[in-house]
Amino acid sequence: MTTVALESRKQGDRRMPGVRGLQRHSGLLIAVAAFVALLIAITSIGAVQLSYYDLSSIATTGATLALAALGQTVVILSGGFDLSAGAVVSLVNVALASGHLPPGAPPMVVLLLGVSMGMAAGAFNGFFISVLRMQPIVVTLSTMFILQGITLLVMDKPGGAVPAGLADLLLGDAVPGLLPRPVLLLAVVLMLWIWLRRTRFGTAVYAIGSDFHAAHAAGVPTRRVQFLVYVIAGGLYGLSGVFISAQTGSGDPLIGAPMLLQVFAAVVVGGTLLGGGRGGLLGTVFGAYVLMMVVNILLVLNVSAYFSTIAEGGILMLAVLAGSLGPKAPLARNLRQLRLWLHARSAGLLISQRLTTLPAVRLATLDKPRKTLQPQASFLQRHAETLRFTVPSYVGFVLIVLVTQVVLGHSLTNWGYYNALLVLGSCLVVLALGQGAVILTGGLDLSLPWTIALTGILLAGTVKGSDSALVYALPMAIGIGAFIGLLNGAGVVMLGVSPIVVTLAMNGILQGVALIYSNGTPDGFASPLLRSFMTERVLGVTPVVLFMLLFAGGAVLLLGRTRFGRSVYAVGNGQRAAQLSGVRVGPTLIGVYILSGICSAIAAVLLTGLSGQASLGMGDDYLLPSIAVVLIGGTLIVGGRGHYMGMLGGVLLLTALQTLLSGTTLPYASRAILFGLVVLVVVIGLRERG
């Protein structure tokens, strides 16, 4: 029996490398299998078999997304995130089509110029992330808005022409009837990565993605590797922008906007692990084509194009869910913990069920020495740390008001200026609570734009100018916002997925739902009561100003005087420590996302009343400002530190700045650039050092 057992173990050991290899490349194999299955599905749907022309067309259509997703993959392998991919693609596209290139420029020079522009954007990201040690999310989000502003300054509407010859370089056949040029281009990029993967740099990318601090302790030059990762990613985004320019032959400042969700979906479908350290570029290529073919199949089946973002967001979440089905995955672990908690509660074994309190006399005795030995600290002493980070936002607000007085006049003594300032900032006052609570826990809510748009469209479509309809339309809108937040929180807690990915996927899904519900043209309008609430004055004061003051007071009490508020700060300072201290981390995280959804819905109500109707994309202008006001108010981007009064100061500062800019001749696009720069400067000033 012993000999047989030893022989069986030897055979198992010989089989283990193959099994481990399959497990290591399972994501790639699944992506390839999905690609083949979709090809078969396309063949079965069509009336004829796929020809070389059809395959070449598929290769060309998906190459733009594949190239951009390859850049995102390199970043994610290193443990980072890059939200600026689509903005880089748009900038390169309009730059090549703007007519500023010399006539007759060689196509290869144009290609290298586009790649260089992308690498410059990547170097910008890499400097702040690797040298200044800032969070990739904040840096790349700010870069996204800065580049979007620059893009609109270069070309504010579709037009222009790409230099002739670029299409001949990148499109068509490299080998007639055998090899399309897009396939050759992707093959060259993949071969370069395979070579780079075998170098010390390639090993270091996976090392810092697996464990940054361990890699640093082992002597890996983490700063240089991080910097080069973003430069390489930017170059691939630039190449993607060049390729789509060759396809379209013209420029469009919004051409890269839909790619943010798509690149993340392609990376995850391709088997790359969010968080870094595992995956590869080949799987991403197949993931990009899987995503593209799914959308194309929907179109062939005469499914509305409005379902495309729902499909992309759904695919992203399904791919993440597929990676959360193992016994060691967060979903399985959370289910085990829930089962144990329910068992302990039914048996009466929870600490909260067995906790006893000391007698009142005993507590009074213990308090007496404390009162006699420790004199009560003053208000400034107790709140010195909070004031240190909140006061600067109010100082900045006063300075901007003084500048406004000098430039425009009538700001210091004109109550109408302050009333208008408070009305314009009312939406940010509400959003600051939701987004601020999420940031205090170390997260970020990117679903805010289309949560606002969807709830606003539903509200206006339900009310249709009727005051009586507000009785049930308002609770409906707020309830929908809370439900969206519940889904976000459940995805973050139960699946253990990054809040960036969950809320980004949710934003895409909500966009599709809003388009389907409104059929691309929202109807309905605000009721007279809601309109007067936002625009009319009573004794010189707009009613929403009083609401804003009450809301701000309630927000201060919620975050500073309740058990929920204390739990938010505890989770932000460390989830493991909070859990060991008895804080219910999961319910707290779900609660902050529900709060963010409710605040987004309230902001949608206010915006609908201010403008008189709801519109598609009505929340797009509030994503970066909602983050900016929180950070300007002294809140730490990694969570655990901040105060709502500081956020309120950030709202006043940013709204006053917007008012000042609107009174000047600066173009609207300059605001996005300025907001992005303001966020970077604030985070640099408030970041924790050493």
Residue, then its C-alpha position, 0 to 999 in steps of 0.5 A: m500500500t505504501t508503494v502504491a501511495l508513493e507512486s500515486r503521489k509522484q504521478g500527481d506531482r508530475r501532473m501538477p505543473g500542467v494543472r498549475g499552468l492551466q489555472r495560471h492561464s485560465g483567464l486567457l483560455i476563457a477569453v479565447a473560448a468566448f472569442v471562438a464561441l462568438l465567431i460561431a454565433i456570428t456565423s450562425i446568425g448570418a446568411v453566409q459563412l464568414s469571408y476573409y473580408d468579414l474577418s478583416s473588418i472585425a480585426t479593424t473594428g476592434a483594434t482601437l479598443a484593443l490597443a487602448a486596453l493593452g495600455q490599461t493592462v500594463v497599468i493594472l498589472s503594476g497595481g494601478f488604475d488609469l482613467s485618462a485613456g479615453a481622453v488621451v485618445s481624443l486629444v491625439n485624434v483632434a491634434l492630428a486632424s486640426g490641420h496644424l501638421p505640415p503639409g505632406a508629413p510622412p505617415m510614419v512621422v504622424l504615427l510617431l507624433g501621436v504616440s509621443m503625445g500619448m507618452a507625454a500624457g503618461a509621463f505627466n501621470g507617472f511623475f505625480i504617481s511615482v515621484l510625488r507618491m499620489q494616488p493613481i485614481v486622483v491623478t489620472l482622473s484630474t489628467m482626464f479632465i485636463l486633457q478633455g479641456i485641452t481637446l475642446l480648446v483644440m477642436d470644439k466640434p467634429g471636423g478637420a482632416v487627418p493627413a493623407g497616407l495614414a490610412d494606407l499605413l495602418l489599414g488594409d492588408a499587409v499580405p493581400g488576402l492573408l494578413p490584415r494590417p491591424v492584426l500585424l500591428l497588434a502582433v508587433v505590440l504583443m511581441l514587443w511585450i513578450w520581449l519586455r516581459r522577459t527583462r528585469f523591467g517586465t519582472a518588476v512590473y509583476a512584482i510591484g503589482s503583486d506586493f509593492h512594499a515587498a518589491h521595494a524591500a527586495g531592491v526593485p526600483t519601484r519609482r522608475v518602474q511605475f513611471l515607465v509603466y505610465v509612459i508605456a501605457g500613454g504610448l499605447y493610448g496614443l497609438s490607439g488615437v492614431f489608429i482611430s484617426a486613420q479609420t475616421g479620417s477626421g477629428d472628434p473631441l468626444i471620440g474617446a469618451p465611451m472607451l473608459l468603461q470598455v477598456f476596463a471590461a476588455v482587461v477583466v474579460g481577458g483574465t487580468l487580475l484587478g489589483g495587479g500581479r497576474g494576467g497578460l496582454l494577449g488575453t486583453v486583445f481577445g477580451a477587446y474583441v469579445l466585447m466588440m463582437v457582443v455589441n455587434i451581435l446585438l446590432v445584428l439582432n436589431v437590438s437598440a444601440y442604447f443597450s451597448t453600455i448596459a452590455e459593457g457594464g454587465i460584461l465587466m461585472l460578470a467577468v469580475l464575478a467569475g473571478s469571485l467564485g473560488p473558495k478563497a475569493p471575497l464572495a465566498r469568504n463574505l458568505r462564510q462570515l455571514r453564515l457564522w454571524l447568523h449562527a452566532r446571533s441565533a445562539g446569543l454569542l455576539i459580543s453585543q448580546r453578552l456585553t454588560t455595563l458597569p454600575a452608574v456609581r462606578l462610572a461616576t467614581l472613575d470620572k472624578p479623578r479625570k475631571t480633577l487631574q485633566p482641565q478641559a481643553s479649549f475649543l481651538q485645542r480640541h479641534a486644532e487638527t480639523l481647523r488646520f485642514t478646513v480653514p484654508s478653503y474658507v480663506g481661499f473663498v474670501l480671496i476669490v470674492l475679493v478678486t471678483q470684486v476687483v474684476l467684476g465689481h459688486s460682490l462684497t456688498n451685494w446680497g444677490y451675489y451671495n444668494a446666487l452663489l448659494v443657489l448655484g452651489s446647492c447641488l454640490v452641497v448635497l453631493a459633497l456629503g455622499q461623495g465625501a462619505v465614500i472618500l472618507t472610507g477610502g472609496l470613490d463613486l464614479s456612478l454619480p453622473w448617470t445616477i443624477a441623469l437617470t433619477g432626474i429624467l424619471l422625476a421630470g417624466t413622472v411629474k410633467g409639470s404637476d405639483s401634486a405628482l411631487v408627493y410620490a415622484l420625490p420619494m420614488a427618485i430618492g428611493i431609486g438613488a438609494f437602490i443604486g447605492l445599495l447595488n454599488g455597496a453590495g458589489v464593493v462589499m460582497l465581491g470585494v471589487s474595487p469601488i472604481v470598477v463597480t461604480l464605473a460599471m454601474n455608471g455605464i449601465l445607468q446610462g443605457v437605462a436612461l437612454i432606453y427609458s427616454n428613447g434618447t429624448p427625455d420629456g417632462f418638466a419640473s412642476p411650478l412648486l419645484r421651479s419656484f423652490m429653486t428660482e424665486r425669492v422670498l424676502g430676498v432669499t431663495p428657498v433652496v438656500l434655507f434648505m441648504l443650511l438645514f442640510a449642512g447642519g444635518a450632514v455635520l451631525l450625521l458624520g460627527r455625532t452619530r454611530f454611523g459617522r464614527s464608523v465611517y472614519a474608523v473604516g477609512n483609517g483601516q478596515r481590519a482595525a475597525q473590524l477588530s474594534g467591533v465596527r460592522v465594516g460591511p454595513t458601513l460601506i454599503g451605507v455610505y454608497i446608499l447615502s451617495g445614491i440618495c444625495s445624487a438623487i436629491a441633486a437631480v431634483l434640485l437640478t431639474g427644478l433649477s433648469g426646468q427640465a431634465s436632460l441626458g448627461m445633466g450629471d456629467d459636469y458634477l463628477l470632478p467638482s464633487i471630488a474637488v470640493v471634498l479634497i479642497g475641504g481638507t479630506l484625505i483621498v485615502g480616507g479617515r480624515g476630513h470634516y463636512m465643514g471643510m467640504l462646505g468651504g470647498v463648495l463655496l470656493l469652487t462655486a465662487l471660482q466658477t462664477l468668476l470664470s463665467g464673468t470673464t472671456l475664458p472659454y468654457a473648456s478652460r474650467a475643466i483644465l483649471f478644476g483638474l489642476v486645482v485638484l492636483v495642487v490640493v492633493i499635493g498640499l494635503r497628502e501625508r508625507g513620509 
